[in-house]
């Protein structure tokens, strides 16, 4: 520990505890398999919906109340983006 405190003094750290926390690598939380499965199902559904939207002809876009520009913008999003 004294080596650590000496290194804090050399680097000019004001708070050794804060410096130590910055150095500790904290692993991200592990998702459960149910959460992973739900995320995958959402992504698959979103991908299919965006493909279907991209394939709609102009008269159907009018029916659902969106413009061609909105169609391109929404259908061009990656599946992992809401």
C-alpha positions as CSV (number, residue, x, y, z in Angstrom):
1,X,0.0,0.0,0.0
2,X,2.9,2.4,0.7
3,X,4.1,2.0,-2.9
4,X,0.6,3.0,-4.0
5,X,0.6,6.1,-1.7
6,X,4.0,7.0,-3.0
7,X,2.8,6.8,-6.6
8,X,-0.2,9.0,-5.7
9,X,2.1,11.6,-4.3
10,X,4.2,11.4,-7.5
11,X,1.2,11.8,-9.8
12,X,-0.2,14.6,-7.7
13,X,-3.4,12.8,-6.8
14,X,-5.5,14.7,-4.3
15,X,-7.6,11.8,-3.1
16,X,-5.8,8.4,-3.1
17,X,-9.2,6.6,-2.7
18,X,-10.6,8.2,-5.8
19,X,-7.4,7.5,-7.7
20,X,-7.6,3.8,-6.7
21,X,-11.3,3.6,-7.8
22,X,-10.3,5.0,-11.2
23,X,-7.6,2.3,-11.5
24,X,-9.9,-0.6,-10.6
25,X,-11.5,-2.3,-13.6
26,X,-15.1,-3.0,-12.8
27,X,-16.8,-5.6,-15.0
28,X,-20.1,-4.6,-16.5
29,X,-23.1,-6.4,-15.1
30,X,-23.9,-9.8,-16.7
31,X,-27.3,-10.0,-18.3
32,X,-29.5,-13.0,-17.6
33,X,-30.3,-15.3,-20.5
34,X,-34.0,-14.1,-20.4
35,X,-32.9,-10.5,-20.9
36,X,-30.6,-11.5,-23.7
37,X,-33.4,-13.5,-25.4
38,X,-35.8,-10.6,-25.0
39,X,-33.3,-8.2,-26.5
40,X,-32.7,-10.5,-29.4
41,X,-36.4,-10.9,-30.1
42,X,-36.9,-7.1,-30.1
43,X,-34.0,-6.7,-32.5
44,X,-35.4,-9.4,-34.9
45,X,-38.9,-7.8,-34.8
46,X,-37.5,-4.3,-35.3
47,X,-35.4,-5.5,-38.3
48,X,-38.5,-7.1,-39.9
49,X,-40.6,-4.0,-39.3
50,X,-38.1,-1.7,-40.9
51,X,-37.7,-4.0,-43.9
52,X,-41.5,-4.0,-44.4
53,X,-41.6,-0.2,-44.0
54,X,-38.9,0.2,-46.6
55,X,-40.9,-1.9,-49.1
56,X,-44.1,0.2,-48.8
57,X,-45.3,2.0,-51.9
58,X,-46.1,5.7,-51.8
59,X,-49.9,5.3,-51.6
60,X,-49.5,3.1,-48.5
61,X,-47.3,5.7,-46.9
62,X,-50.1,8.2,-47.3
63,X,-52.4,5.7,-45.6
64,X,-50.3,5.5,-42.5
65,X,-49.5,9.2,-42.5
66,X,-45.7,9.3,-43.1
67,X,-43.7,10.9,-45.8
68,X,-41.1,9.3,-48.1
69,X,-38.4,11.1,-46.1
70,X,-39.6,9.6,-42.8
71,X,-39.8,6.2,-44.4
72,X,-36.2,6.4,-45.5
73,X,-35.0,7.8,-42.2
74,X,-36.8,5.1,-40.1
75,X,-36.1,2.2,-42.3
76,X,-32.4,3.1,-42.5
77,X,-31.8,2.9,-38.8
78,X,-29.8,-0.1,-37.5
79,X,-32.0,-2.8,-35.7
80,X,-30.3,-2.0,-32.4
81,X,-31.4,1.6,-32.4
82,X,-34.9,2.4,-31.2
